[in-house]
Amino acid sequence: MKKLLLASAATLALAGTATADEVKIGIIFGFTGPLESITPAMAGGAELAIAEINAAGTFMDGATVTSVRGDSTCVDAAAATATAERLVTSDKVHAIVGADCSGVSGAILQNVARPNGIVMISPSSTSPALSNAEDDGLFFRTAPSDARQGEVIAEVLQERGMGSVAISYTNNDYGKGLADSIKAAFEATGGTVTIVAAHEDGKSDYSAEVAALASAGGDMLVVAGYVDQGGRGVIQASIDTGAFDTFFLPDGMYGESLIAAIGPELNGSFGTVPGTDSPGAATIQEMAAAAGFDGTSSYVAESYDAAALILLAMHAAGSTASADFKDRIMDIANEPGEKIYPGDLAKALELLAAGEQIDFVGATAVELIGPGESAGNFREYTITDGAFVTDRFR
């Protein structure tokens, strides 16, 4: 249950941090690598929350929030760790939004966040393995685990009449975890998985991988990969050889760059991506459009929510120290309290300072469960006439 922050205590706490004129938030995403086409919009989502907090002028007794971007590469754990170390030790960030990909998030958590006691909230790391990671209460995520996504994907495949599928996955924590989840859930519904095969990113030729997938067969190919890397290559090789003509595209394969690269052959393929039809989802799209980027792009809304949760928790605790505000995050994200949506952050700051409770619904209908991860909402879509068309929300 939330702990009521008394107005007098809040006033004293905030007064104690009045000298903190600048609060730095690290944003660690793969600005290069297999998700580089979607990460600029993700960072834009986080920075929308930061801009909204700054516009209020009442955060931490008048402190200004700045973002410091760093490149995770998505796939290189050593490079991501070095980036995070720089942000924490040199740039002196107070918390991290990120990382984006599960493997690098795990590396940053163990090698940088835990040793330095820094909160990190990932908007897009979905590996089930992160649910059980040792985190000292410092790691959260606003995207649901792939254990949940696998169940949703199995439901969609069954409802669309797919009796058998082949699965190709990118050979890392994200791909393996999602592939395993899909296989288990789909077989539990009575479906048949003909093959589960890894592919490596960064190759120029995927004909051997596709030959093995084609030999196993299936009604369609599920591609648990990355939109700007091997997943795209597997799809292109499948189309070129006639191995498969319909593809299921989970979250890592959702991006306009895929449609631009593959073309009309993708029409009829379908997939899922975290999303909701809550009031906050519409608002964040309007805010992003006003800022000049696409708010429907993958994980924009989750990135906004991650940054907002960090800043609201700091304000509630009256401290930028992770040890002080980490326990406020679950309280703020869940009931009870006045519901807070994108555009309401100034009001949220006022309520917290007055000792009131808030329920941060945000852009994704945030509800944090268990070890600080999203309960999960998904948008089901079909590629129709060269565009992602929403079918329903789950």
Order of alpha helices (4+ residues) and beta strands (2+ residues): alpha-beta-alpha-beta-alpha-beta-alpha-beta-beta-alpha-beta-alpha-beta-alpha-beta-alpha-beta-alpha-beta-alpha-alpha-alpha-alpha-beta-alpha-beta-beta-beta-beta-beta
